[in-house]
Amino acid sequence: AGRVRVRRAGRGDLPLAARLCADAFCGQAVTSKGAQMKQELPALVGLVGMLEESFRSRTVAELTDIMEGAFDRRLVGQREAHVRALRAQLAQLGGKQPGQNAGDKALEWRNWRDLRKRMWHCLLAEDGEGQLVGTATLCWFTPEALLPPPMPTSKPHRLYVCNMAVAPGFRRRGVGRQLLDACEVLARRWGQESLWLHVDIPNAGAQRLYGLAGYSQRGIDPPFYRMFGERRILLAKQLSIDPGPRNVPSGL
């Protein structure tokens, strides 16, 4: 299969990315449960179909809201960082040296907060005709936390890959690997030394992909995570500082 084009998503692309994620994440579970219900209660075939589509639609709406909120926060963080950089330049032109104000700690925290906002990107993989065939999201997250958000944790923030999905007709054709490669390009560009992600325990195909890409196990969800869904394996990859020659996607 030929290579696809990987690029950063614009705000208008996010509903399509959310739909692809919903189809991938909900499809297998909904289809298996729905098939069982249709076999046991044939008279409810229409109702089961409506429930399946309603579940997907709600998932798409929730994912779109989350992704659009993160996209907007990234833009705000970029603008605030540009404003502070301009103010610092003006202060230097006026003869003031940075680091002389009592609010330096607060400024340092705002810089860190805005950096976290800016280190969010949704990536899209498109075929030669511009059709969306895959997506992945990079964000700042605490993957080693024992409990999921919004529960507090003392674990460090890591650059994290989530919402990775490939259209059914394009699986096992290298799209997932190209998305991972693009994530690693951005991670290195942002000065990160590692990249983290989760994979469901039953998803042997994805585990094989990540293993071939150089990811190794760092942890596993405790048994009580069954309350939230499938238990997952935590994987991470150490990124070389100088990866050598590589084909950097033009859309990044």
C-alpha positions as CSV (number, residue, x, y, z in Angstrom):
1,A,0.0,0.0,0.0
2,G,1.2,3.6,-0.7
3,R,1.9,6.0,2.0
4,V,-0.9,8.3,3.2
5,R,-0.5,12.0,4.0
6,V,-0.4,12.9,7.6
7,R,-1.3,16.4,8.7
8,R,-2.5,18.4,11.6
9,A,-6.3,18.7,11.9
10,G,-8.1,22.1,11.7
11,R,-11.1,22.8,13.9
12,G,-13.4,21.9,11.0
13,D,-11.8,18.4,10.8
14,L,-12.5,17.4,14.4
15,P,-16.1,16.1,13.9
16,L,-14.9,13.7,11.2
17,A,-12.0,12.5,13.4
18,A,-14.5,12.0,16.3
19,R,-16.7,9.9,14.0
20,L,-13.8,7.7,13.0
21,C,-12.8,7.2,16.6
22,A,-16.4,6.4,17.6
23,D,-16.8,3.9,14.8
24,A,-13.5,2.2,15.8
25,F,-14.0,2.2,19.6
26,C,-17.7,1.5,19.7
27,G,-18.1,-0.7,16.7
28,Q,-16.7,-4.0,17.9
29,A,-18.4,-3.9,21.4
30,V,-21.7,-2.6,20.0
31,T,-21.8,-5.0,17.1
32,S,-21.1,-8.1,19.2
33,K,-23.7,-7.2,21.9
34,G,-26.2,-6.1,19.2
35,A,-25.8,-9.3,17.3
36,Q,-26.5,-11.4,20.4
37,M,-29.6,-9.4,21.2
38,K,-30.9,-9.7,17.6
39,Q,-30.4,-13.4,17.7
40,E,-32.2,-13.8,21.1
41,L,-34.9,-11.3,20.4
42,P,-35.6,-11.1,16.6
43,A,-38.6,-8.8,17.2
44,L,-36.3,-6.1,18.6
45,V,-33.9,-5.9,15.6
46,G,-35.1,-2.3,14.7
47,L,-34.8,-1.2,18.3
48,V,-31.3,-2.6,18.7
49,G,-30.2,-0.8,15.5
50,M,-31.6,2.5,16.9
51,L,-29.8,2.0,20.2
52,E,-26.5,1.3,18.3
53,E,-26.7,4.5,16.3
54,S,-27.8,6.5,19.3
55,F,-24.7,5.2,21.2
56,R,-22.4,6.1,18.4
57,S,-24.0,9.6,18.0
58,R,-23.6,10.4,21.7
59,T,-20.0,9.2,21.5
60,V,-19.3,11.4,18.5
61,A,-20.8,14.4,20.1
62,E,-18.9,13.9,23.4
63,L,-15.6,13.4,21.5
64,T,-16.2,16.4,19.3
65,D,-16.8,18.6,22.3
66,I,-13.6,17.4,24.1
67,M,-11.5,17.8,21.0
68,E,-12.9,21.3,20.1
69,G,-12.3,22.4,23.7
70,A,-8.7,21.2,23.6
71,F,-8.2,22.8,20.1
72,D,-9.5,26.2,21.4
73,R,-7.4,26.0,24.5
74,R,-4.3,25.4,22.4
75,L,-5.0,28.5,20.3
76,V,-5.5,30.6,23.4
77,G,-2.2,29.3,24.8
78,Q,-0.4,30.2,21.6
79,R,-1.8,33.8,21.7
80,E,-1.0,34.3,25.3
81,A,2.6,33.0,24.8
82,H,3.0,35.4,21.8
83,V,1.7,38.3,23.9
84,R,4.2,37.6,26.7
85,A,7.1,37.2,24.3
86,L,6.2,40.6,22.8
87,R,6.0,42.2,26.3
88,A,9.4,40.7,27.2
89,Q,10.9,42.2,24.1
90,L,9.4,45.6,24.8
91,A,10.7,45.5,28.3
92,Q,14.2,44.7,27.1
93,L,14.0,47.6,24.6
94,G,13.0,49.8,27.5
95,G,16.1,48.8,29.5
96,K,14.4,46.3,31.9
97,Q,15.9,42.9,32.4
98,P,13.6,39.9,32.7
99,G,13.5,38.1,36.0
100,Q,13.3,41.2,38.2
101,N,9.6,41.1,39.1
102,A,8.1,39.5,42.2
103,G,5.6,37.7,40.0
104,D,8.3,35.5,38.3
105,K,6.9,32.3,39.9
106,A,3.4,33.0,38.7
107,L,4.7,33.8,35.3
108,E,6.7,30.6,35.2
109,W,3.5,28.7,36.1
110,R,1.6,30.4,33.3
111,N,4.3,29.6,30.8
112,W,4.1,25.9,31.9
113,R,0.3,25.9,31.8
114,D,0.3,27.4,28.3
115,L,2.9,25.0,27.1
116,R,0.6,22.1,28.1
117,K,-2.2,23.7,26.2
118,R,-0.1,24.1,23.1
119,M,1.2,20.5,23.2
120,W,-2.1,19.2,21.9
121,H,-2.6,18.2,18.3
122,C,-5.0,16.0,16.4
123,L,-3.3,14.3,13.4
124,L,-5.2,13.1,10.4
125,A,-4.1,10.4,7.8
126,E,-5.6,10.9,4.4
127,D,-5.3,8.7,1.2
128,G,-4.5,10.1,-2.2
129,E,-8.0,11.3,-2.7
130,G,-8.1,13.2,0.6
131,Q,-10.3,10.7,2.4
132,L,-9.8,10.4,6.1
133,V,-8.4,7.0,6.9
134,G,-6.8,7.4,10.3
135,T,-6.4,9.7,13.2
136,A,-4.4,10.1,16.4
137,T,-4.2,12.7,19.1
138,L,-1.1,14.0,21.1
139,C,-1.7,15.5,24.5
140,W,-0.1,16.2,27.9
141,F,-1.4,13.5,30.3
142,T,-0.6,11.5,33.5
143,P,-0.7,8.0,32.2
144,E,0.9,6.4,35.3
145,A,-1.9,7.7,37.6
146,L,-3.7,5.0,39.5
147,L,-7.1,6.6,39.0
148,P,-8.5,8.3,35.9
149,P,-9.2,12.0,35.6
150,P,-10.4,14.1,37.3
151,M,-9.0,12.3,40.3
152,P,-5.8,14.0,41.6
153,T,-2.4,12.4,41.2
154,S,1.2,13.1,41.9
155,K,2.4,11.3,38.8
156,P,4.3,13.3,36.2
157,H,2.8,14.6,33.0
158,R,3.9,12.8,29.8
159,L,3.4,13.4,26.1
160,Y,0.7,10.9,25.4
161,V,-0.9,9.3,22.3
162,C,-4.7,8.7,22.5
163,N,-7.8,8.4,20.2
164,M,-5.8,6.5,17.6
165,A,-8.1,4.9,15.1
166,V,-7.8,3.6,11.5
167,A,-10.7,3.1,9.1
168,P,-11.5,-0.7,8.6
169,G,-10.6,-0.8,4.9
170,F,-7.1,0.6,5.7
171,R,-6.0,-1.5,8.6
172,R,-2.8,-3.6,8.4
173,R,-1.6,-1.3,5.6
174,G,0.8,0.8,7.6
175,V,-1.5,3.7,8.4
176,G,-1.2,3.2,12.2
177,R,2.6,3.1,11.9
178,Q,2.7,6.3,9.9
179,L,0.6,8.1,12.5
180,L,2.9,6.9,15.3
181,D,5.9,8.1,13.3
182,A,4.3,11.5,12.9
183,C,3.6,11.7,16.7
184,E,7.3,10.9,17.3
185,V,8.4,13.7,15.0
186,L,6.3,16.2,16.9
187,A,7.5,14.8,20.3
188,R,11.1,15.3,19.3
189,R,10.4,18.7,17.9
190,W,8.9,19.6,21.3
191,G,12.1,18.3,23.1
192,Q,10.4,15.2,24.6
193,E,12.5,12.1,25.4
194,S,9.6,9.6,25.6
195,L,6.1,9.0,24.2
196,W,3.4,7.1,26.1
197,L,0.1,5.3,25.2
198,H,-2.4,2.7,26.4
199,V,-3.6,-0.3,24.6
200,D,-6.5,-2.6,25.6
201,I,-5.4,-6.0,26.8
202,P,-7.6,-7.9,24.3
203,N,-6.2,-5.8,21.3
204,A,-3.4,-8.1,20.2
205,G,-3.1,-6.5,16.8
206,A,-2.4,-3.0,18.3
207,Q,0.0,-4.5,20.8
208,R,1.9,-6.1,17.9
209,L,2.0,-2.8,16.1
210,Y,3.4,-0.9,19.1
211,G,5.9,-3.6,19.9
212,L,7.3,-3.5,16.4
213,A,7.5,0.3,16.7
214,G,9.7,0.1,19.8
215,Y,7.2,0.5,22.6
216,S,7.6,-1.5,25.8
217,Q,5.4,-2.2,28.7
218,R,5.5,0.1,31.7
219,G,2.4,-1.0,33.6
220,I,-1.0,-2.5,33.5
221,D,-4.4,-1.3,34.8
222,P,-5.4,-2.9,38.2
223,P,-8.4,-5.3,38.2
224,F,-10.9,-2.6,39.4
225,Y,-10.4,-0.8,36.1
226,R,-13.0,-3.2,34.7
227,M,-15.5,-0.7,36.2
228,F,-14.4,1.8,33.6
229,G,-14.1,-0.6,30.6
230,E,-11.4,-2.9,29.3
231,R,-8.2,-3.1,31.3
232,R,-5.2,-1.6,29.5
233,I,-1.4,-2.0,29.2
234,L,0.7,1.1,29.5
235,L,3.5,1.4,26.9
236,A,6.2,3.9,26.4
237,K,9.1,4.5,23.9
238,Q,12.3,6.3,24.6
239,L,13.0,8.8,21.8
240,S,16.5,9.3,20.5
241,I,17.6,13.0,20.6
242,D,19.1,12.7,17.1
243,P,16.9,10.2,15.2
244,G,19.0,10.7,12.0
245,P,17.5,11.1,8.5
246,R,13.8,10.6,8.3
247,N,10.9,11.4,6.1
248,V,9.1,14.2,7.9
249,P,5.4,14.4,6.9
250,S,4.8,17.6,5.0
251,G,1.6,18.4,6.9
252,L,3.5,18.7,10.2
